[in-house]
Amino acid sequence: MFYRKALAAFSGVAALAVAAPASADEAAFFAGKTVTVMVPSSLGATLGLYGRLVVDYMGKHIPGNPGVIIESRPGAGGSVGAAYAYNIAPKDGTFIAEVLAPSVTLPMLREMKFDGSKFQWIGSLVPRPAVVSVWVEKTPAKTLEEAKTKEVIVGSSGKGSETFLIPTLMNKALGTKFKVVLGYKGGAEINQAMEQGEVHGRMQYWSGWTAGKPDWLRDKKISHFVQYGPKIPELPDVPSLKDLVSGTKEKQMITFLETANKIGMGFWVPPGVPKARVDTLRQAFEKMMASEEFKAAAAKRRAPVELVKGDELQKIADEAYATPPAVVSELKGILGFN
């Protein structure tokens, strides 16, 4: 008995001795360095808001307490920033990319300069259920049924964004008449276009409204045609997009696109970053989200937070990449990517 206890005690000490140098090595690596958090959109929209939360609070949980700065690389529905992070950015853990989530599966739909199945996930701040919304005073269609007979102009940041993908799929699956206008740098610019009457509406993540434009919700300036992704408790009377389609393939297509909603406000590092460093960043991310300081800051910004761990994000991405090729091929045709 004494031998077993002594052996267990020795093993514990030995484990600490083995673990300690790794932690010390990570602290030594990050000490004095600057970590960049890249936002793949303009900084004025919700992606920028969440990106700043990570910039403001993650550094103190990374061994060595590096400085953390923010960088904006907008364009093409998040794919410009993703391609930069994947191919050009440092692959040592000092460059963390925030994801515009639809870009994860975009390489399955069209040729991209990155592979979303190889992102090394740090974690997500929150899943992102979404809605298709219109500006009440200016939209020609007040209901989803009216949108099947009247043209509704919606803004988009690019063909890789759900601001393009979802209304385009709805046109095919439901018979709506959305006209998608491309070229906006990000959500903030689309919101401004809605206010000015340049477009009638947009696809938007629910947290984009609650955190970015709570006054629009309060004053009922916008209404919602459909929701998709995880159910939104505040919108019990808004139908789910998946419930509105009957075909098996259409449901599979929506499930595929809902990958983005499950990933939500995800953060990743490119392939090539050592696994030990990925683990270090994951632990720092989780500690940040568990801290009362971070929770208070998120609440002050009205930004919902709900941790999705890095390994869970990897499973979500793997499931999307296992979608039957025939379903993906038909979706590509609908979206005009063939």
LODO-581871 format. One line per field, with one value per residue (C-alpha): x, y, z; residue number from 1. Coordinates in nm, 4 decimals. Each point is the difference from the previous one (the first is absolute). Example, Ala and Ser with C-alpha at 12.3 -4.5 7.8 and 13.67 -1.06 7.14 Angstrom:
<sites>
xx: (1.2300 0.1370)
yy: (-0.4500 0.3440)
zz: (0.7800 -0.0660)
k: (1 2)
</sites>
This chain:
<sites>
xx: (0.0000 0.2796 0.1762 -0.3070 -0.0541 0.3647 -0.0058 -0.3140 0.1559 0.3183 -0.2004 -0.1863 0.3245 0.1468 -0.3053 0.0338 0.3663 -0.0811 -0.2873 0.1753 0.2631 -0.2677 -0.1878 0.3239 0.0913 -0.3340 0.0402 0.3518 -0.1250 -0.2835 0.1788 0.0691 -0.1839 -0.3142 -0.2925 -0.2165 -0.3722 -0.1232 -0.3626 -0.1117 -0.2330 -0.0169 0.0379 -0.3297 -0.2242 -0.0567 0.3112 0.2034 -0.1846 0.0737 0.3538 0.0683 -0.1200 0.2702 0.2593 -0.0865 -0.0077 0.1818 0.3591 0.0056 -0.0880 0.2743 0.3257 0.2496 -0.2801 0.0693 -0.1513 -0.3061 -0.1056 -0.2853 0.0241 -0.2731 0.0156 -0.3462 -0.1153 -0.1792 -0.2152 0.2948 0.2083 0.2615 0.0890 -0.0175 0.2378 0.2464 -0.0065 0.0335 0.2831 0.1911 -0.0435 0.2538 -0.0518 0.1377 -0.3107 0.0491 -0.2743 -0.3565 -0.2766 -0.3605 -0.2238 -0.2904 -0.1463 -0.1366 0.3563 0.0788 -0.1966 0.0456 0.2865 -0.2593 -0.2049 0.2639 0.3767 0.1619 0.3573 -0.0595 -0.1453 -0.2524 0.0352 0.3573 -0.0681 0.1305 -0.2788 0.0605 -0.3650 -0.3164 -0.1484 -0.3563 -0.2045 -0.1898 -0.3600 -0.1097 -0.2940 -0.0941 -0.1269 -0.1468 -0.0381 -0.3704 -0.0642 0.1735 -0.0384 -0.2564 -0.0694 -0.1165 -0.0216 0.1797 -0.2976 0.0112 0.3735 -0.1017 -0.1783 0.1890 0.3711 0.1878 0.3528 0.2474 0.3598 0.2981 0.3704 0.0808 -0.0903 0.1802 -0.2249 -0.3355 -0.1278 0.0207 -0.0347 -0.3248 -0.2200 0.1264 -0.0945 -0.3374 -0.0718 0.0419 -0.1531 -0.2884 -0.0582 0.0902 0.1104 0.3027 0.2359 0.3451 0.2240 0.3667 0.2974 -0.0554 0.3124 -0.1840 -0.3100 0.0316 -0.0162 -0.3020 -0.1775 0.0636 -0.1373 -0.3183 -0.0473 0.0489 -0.2385 0.2757 -0.0969 -0.3088 0.1618 0.2652 0.0886 0.1363 0.1093 -0.2363 0.2864 0.0783 -0.3350 -0.0010 0.3568 0.0364 -0.3439 -0.2090 -0.1849 -0.1260 -0.1529 -0.1397 -0.1551 -0.1209 0.1769 0.0631 -0.2057 0.1130 -0.1100 0.1783 0.2530 0.2522 0.2701 -0.0642 -0.3491 -0.0333 -0.2144 -0.0949 -0.1593 -0.2509 -0.2254 0.2709 0.0143 0.3128 0.1360 0.0560 -0.3641 -0.1185 0.1630 -0.1215 0.2671 0.2726 0.2739 -0.1203 0.0091 0.3528 0.1061 -0.1335 0.1723 0.3239 -0.0365 -0.0954 0.3570 0.0757 -0.2621 0.1348 0.3557 -0.1083 0.2669 0.2852 0.3738 0.2705 0.3663 0.1370 0.1439 0.3645 -0.0452 0.1408 -0.2629 0.1365 -0.0469 -0.3533 -0.0750 0.1488 -0.2208 -0.3068 0.0614 0.0493 -0.3215 -0.1991 0.1490 -0.0846 -0.3627 -0.0282 0.1291 -0.2485 0.1738 -0.0657 -0.3618 -0.0661 0.1523 -0.2109 -0.3156 0.0751 0.0245 -0.3202 0.2025 -0.1226 0.2803 -0.0086 0.3236 0.0379 0.3322 0.2567 -0.0404 -0.3779 0.0526 0.2214 -0.2790 -0.2483 0.2352 0.0676 -0.3737 -0.0460 0.2852 -0.1675 -0.3136 -0.0914 0.1709 -0.3285 -0.1611 0.2963 0.0026 -0.3679 0.0485 0.2877 -0.2311 -0.2667 0.2550 0.1559 0.3359 0.0206)
yy: (0.0000 0.2369 -0.0855 0.0818 0.3326 0.0894 -0.0916 0.2074 0.2960 -0.0358 -0.0254 0.3193 0.1861 -0.1393 0.1124 0.3503 -0.0004 -0.0998 0.2477 0.2997 0.0474 0.0008 0.2797 0.1853 -0.0410 0.1449 0.2962 0.0571 -0.0089 0.2497 0.2365 0.3324 -0.0964 0.1453 -0.2200 0.1251 -0.0766 0.0368 0.0977 -0.0976 0.2999 0.3658 0.0710 0.1859 -0.3083 -0.2887 -0.1906 0.2988 0.0220 -0.3628 0.0276 0.2865 -0.2098 -0.2555 0.2722 0.1650 -0.3094 -0.3009 0.1241 -0.0210 -0.3709 -0.0913 -0.1087 0.2850 0.2577 0.1229 0.3168 -0.0530 0.2245 -0.0025 0.0038 0.0290 -0.1878 0.0264 -0.1300 -0.2763 -0.1206 -0.0629 -0.1966 0.2750 -0.0117 -0.3793 -0.0358 0.2403 -0.1831 -0.3385 0.0807 0.3097 0.0675 -0.1326 -0.3649 0.0179 0.0928 0.3769 0.0426 -0.0987 0.0288 0.0688 -0.1792 0.1261 -0.3454 -0.0762 0.0184 -0.3278 -0.2044 0.2341 -0.2126 -0.2762 0.2348 0.1841 0.0164 0.1730 0.0595 -0.1782 -0.3247 0.0507 -0.3613 0.0759 0.3022 -0.0599 0.1220 0.1975 0.0392 0.1950 0.2783 -0.0928 -0.1976 0.2314 -0.0733 0.2318 0.1748 0.1608 0.3461 0.3023 0.3701 0.0296 0.3500 -0.0525 -0.3634 -0.0706 -0.3407 -0.0093 -0.3798 -0.3027 -0.0785 0.3506 -0.0476 -0.2740 0.2531 0.3243 0.0665 0.0613 0.1415 -0.1394 0.1027 -0.2359 0.0154 -0.2682 -0.3386 -0.1757 0.1619 -0.1217 0.3423 -0.1489 -0.3734 -0.0023 0.2343 -0.1689 -0.3433 0.1347 0.1231 -0.3561 -0.1927 0.2319 0.2100 0.3333 0.2884 0.1329 0.2136 -0.0288 0.3056 -0.0853 0.2163 0.1239 -0.0142 -0.1395 -0.0036 0.3604 0.1205 -0.2195 0.1329 0.3553 -0.0887 -0.1310 0.3267 0.2012 -0.2135 -0.1193 -0.3593 -0.1369 -0.2561 -0.2607 -0.3306 0.0653 -0.2012 0.0526 0.1172 0.2545 0.1607 -0.0433 0.1262 0.2276 0.1565 -0.0610 0.3273 -0.1335 -0.2949 0.2166 0.2485 -0.2763 0.1498 -0.3479 -0.3159 -0.3549 -0.2368 -0.3194 -0.1255 -0.2812 -0.1741 -0.0518 0.1110 0.3603 0.0054 0.3647 -0.0797 -0.2816 0.1174 0.0305 -0.3222 -0.2099 -0.0127 -0.3760 -0.0523 0.1875 -0.2369 -0.3543 -0.1617 -0.2112 0.1623 0.3491 -0.0857 -0.1387 0.3202 0.2101 -0.2273 0.0486 0.3783 -0.0065 -0.1095 0.3705 0.0573 -0.2839 0.1336 0.3567 0.2406 -0.2443 0.0639 -0.2129 -0.0216 -0.1368 -0.3461 -0.0012 0.1463 -0.2603 -0.2076 0.0975 0.3666 -0.0624 -0.1654 0.2977 0.2419 -0.2177 -0.0006 0.3767 0.0494 -0.2158 0.1749 0.3366 -0.0997 -0.1359 0.3240 0.2339 0.2968 -0.1344 -0.0922 0.3500 0.1613 -0.2178 0.0784 0.3726 -0.0241 -0.2093 -0.2693 -0.3537 -0.2436 -0.3789 -0.1960 -0.2543 -0.1776 -0.0459 -0.3765 0.0415 0.2470 -0.2541 -0.2597 0.2490 0.0733 -0.3710 -0.0736 0.2750 -0.1338 -0.3432 0.1337 -0.2211 0.1325 -0.0105 0.2394 0.2366 -0.0155 0.0930 0.2812 0.1343 0.0138 0.1886 0.2526 0.0437 -0.1458 -0.2666)
zz: (0.0000 0.0964 -0.3253 -0.2085 0.1825 -0.0343 -0.3686 -0.0555 0.1794 -0.2017 -0.3231 0.0867 0.0672 -0.3194 -0.1969 0.1414 -0.0861 -0.3567 -0.0333 0.1505 -0.2730 -0.2710 0.1765 0.0581 -0.3670 -0.1074 0.2354 -0.1285 -0.3586 0.0461 0.2409 -0.1683 -0.3174 -0.1555 -0.1013 -0.2856 -0.0104 -0.3570 -0.0655 -0.3553 -0.0352 0.0844 0.3722 0.0297 -0.0111 0.2402 -0.1052 0.1086 0.3313 0.0848 -0.1345 0.2396 0.2935 -0.0785 -0.0532 0.3314 0.2216 -0.1442 0.0351 0.3796 -0.0217 -0.2500 0.1703 -0.0196 -0.0269 -0.3550 -0.1359 -0.2204 -0.2885 -0.2507 -0.3795 -0.2635 -0.3309 -0.1590 -0.3336 -0.1924 0.2858 0.2304 -0.2501 -0.0454 0.3680 0.0109 -0.2966 0.1595 0.3328 -0.1682 -0.2433 0.1116 0.3714 0.2536 0.0899 0.3525 0.1993 -0.0156 -0.2628 0.0910 -0.2600 0.0770 -0.2485 -0.2030 0.0459 -0.3508 -0.1327 0.1813 -0.2545 -0.2949 -0.1463 -0.0542 -0.2167 -0.2003 -0.0414 0.2977 0.1117 0.3285 0.1357 0.2799 0.1123 0.1071 0.2191 0.3518 0.2224 0.3189 0.0995 -0.0690 0.2103 -0.0930 -0.2550 -0.2334 -0.0958 -0.2754 -0.1621 -0.3284 0.0924 -0.1778 0.0812 0.0767 -0.1397 -0.3325 -0.1017 -0.2745 0.1599 0.3610 0.0225 -0.1384 -0.2226 -0.1486 -0.0657 -0.2455 -0.2196 0.0648 -0.0508 0.3231 -0.0290 0.2521 0.0590 0.0017 0.0749 -0.2558 -0.1439 0.2844 0.2586 0.1294 -0.1053 -0.3517 0.0628 0.1982 -0.2101 -0.3170 0.1345 0.1166 -0.3524 -0.1279 0.2895 0.0933 -0.3106 0.1566 -0.2206 0.1851 -0.2065 0.1572 -0.0334 0.0513 0.0897 0.3537 0.2182 0.3003 0.2142 0.1143 -0.3590 -0.0766 0.3092 -0.1165 -0.3434 0.1661 0.1909 -0.3185 -0.2036 -0.2314 0.0852 0.1703 0.2256 0.0610 0.1552 0.3494 0.3013 0.2930 0.2212 -0.2708 0.0727 0.3786 0.0429 -0.3021 -0.0451 0.3135 -0.0620 -0.3342 0.1817 0.2781 -0.2412 -0.2355 -0.2974 -0.1397 -0.0379 -0.0744 -0.2757 0.1145 0.2508 -0.0371 0.1988 0.3734 0.1031 0.1192 0.3174 -0.0504 -0.3389 0.0623 -0.2841 -0.2668 -0.2067 -0.0367 -0.3527 0.0219 0.1021 -0.3097 -0.2512 -0.0611 -0.2153 0.1583 -0.2085 0.0859 0.3695 -0.0416 -0.1746 0.2845 0.2531 -0.1937 0.0031 0.3698 0.0710 0.0166 0.2678 0.2143 -0.0267 0.0635 0.1257 -0.0477 0.0222 -0.1603 -0.0909 -0.3277 -0.0553 0.0948 0.3460 0.2420 0.1802 0.3430 -0.0879 -0.1243 0.3345 0.1835 -0.1926 0.0558 0.3744 0.0010 -0.1986 0.2422 0.3055 -0.1541 -0.0535 0.3545 0.1550 0.1649 -0.1589 -0.3490 0.0788 0.1332 -0.3089 -0.2322 0.1973 -0.0151 -0.3787 -0.0130 -0.1730 0.0775 0.0835 0.0158 -0.0302 -0.2775 0.0531 -0.2730 -0.0253 -0.0379 -0.2834 -0.1724 0.0176 -0.1473 -0.2900 -0.0569 -0.0209 -0.2591 -0.2120 0.0093 -0.1754 -0.3009 -0.3152 -0.1954 0.2486 -0.0150 -0.3797 -0.0243 0.2508 -0.2081 -0.2983 0.1950 0.1235 -0.3436 0.0998 -0.2757)
k: (1 2 3 4 5 6 7 8 9 10 11 12 13 14 15 16 17 18 19 20 21 22 23 24 25 26 27 28 29 30 31 32 33 34 35 36 37 38 39 40 41 42 43 44 45 46 47 48 49 50 51 52 53 54 55 56 57 58 59 60 61 62 63 64 65 66 67 68 69 70 71 72 73 74 75 76 77 78 79 80 81 82 83 84 85 86 87 88 89 90 91 92 93 94 95 96 97 98 99 100 101 102 103 104 105 106 107 108 109 110 111 112 113 114 115 116 117 118 119 120 121 122 123 124 125 126 127 128 129 130 131 132 133 134 135 136 137 138 139 140 141 142 143 144 145 146 147 148 149 150 151 152 153 154 155 156 157 158 159 160 161 162 163 164 165 166 167 168 169 170 171 172 173 174 175 176 177 178 179 180 181 182 183 184 185 186 187 188 189 190 191 192 193 194 195 196 197 198 199 200 201 202 203 204 205 206 207 208 209 210 211 212 213 214 215 216 217 218 219 220 221 222 223 224 225 226 227 228 229 230 231 232 233 234 235 236 237 238 239 240 241 242 243 244 245 246 247 248 249 250 251 252 253 254 255 256 257 258 259 260 261 262 263 264 265 266 267 268 269 270 271 272 273 274 275 276 277 278 279 280 281 282 283 284 285 286 287 288 289 290 291 292 293 294 295 296 297 298 299 300 301 302 303 304 305 306 307 308 309 310 311 312 313 314 315 316 317 318 319 320 321 322 323 324 325 326 327 328 329 330 331 332 333 334 335 336 337 338)
</sites>
